Amino acid sequence: MIGRLRGILLEKQPPELLIEVNGIGYEVQMPMSCFYELPNVGEEAIIYTHFVVREDAQLLYGFNTVKERALFREVIKANGVGPKLGLGILSGMTATQFVASVEREDISTLVKLPGVGKKTAERLVVEMKDRLKGWSAGDLFTPFTDAAPLDNGGSANQGQAEEEAVSALLALGYKPVQASKLVSQVMKPGMTCEALIKDALKSMV
């Protein structure tokens, strides 16, 4: 089990990153609510991980705090919710927002998340409400700041940022037409890929 990585960020391609630890590069998928808080490429990062082994793949999911990882593990315990859907859920809203939605039984907000229909939203509330009692007390999770970090590429043009943002939303479970529409609605001159993704996701909640 790989539970924690400490190393240098080599690449950031939302929602995936590449981190080098003792000469080995680990590909890690991370919820966007955590991704925004990563340091710049070339700097050191500490990531708490959840390791998934399937017949056709071995996958690492990363988080900034142990508590965020614990919530992800609770989410994927729900019937019919796998790691990919869990990634989409915690990308569409912060951990704190998700816990609050479950506690309030806010089905209308949960169904806006990619891959979450009414039945899945109801199942999440029923199965998780008791397990998440007390989780929203205190500052337990990564803050969802208003300013996304600057794109480290520097030379990336607006078209490339838009394309990468759409690709990230597709990876999170949004349909192609929906992903393109969300990005085009929030796009403004000079916006980075991460800023586009963030505003697109915020517009859904």
Salt bridges, closest charged atoms under 4 A:
GLU44 OE1 - ARG6 NE 3.35
ASP56 OD1 - ARG54 NE 3.03
GLU74 OE2 - LYS77 NZ 3.51
GLU74 OE1 - ARG131 NE 2.55
GLU105 OE2 - LYS129 NZ 2.52
ASP106 OD2 - ARG104 NH2 3.57
ASP130 OD1 - LYS133 NZ 3.63
ASP146 OD1 - LYS202 NZ 3.69
GLU194 OE2 - LYS12 NZ 3.74
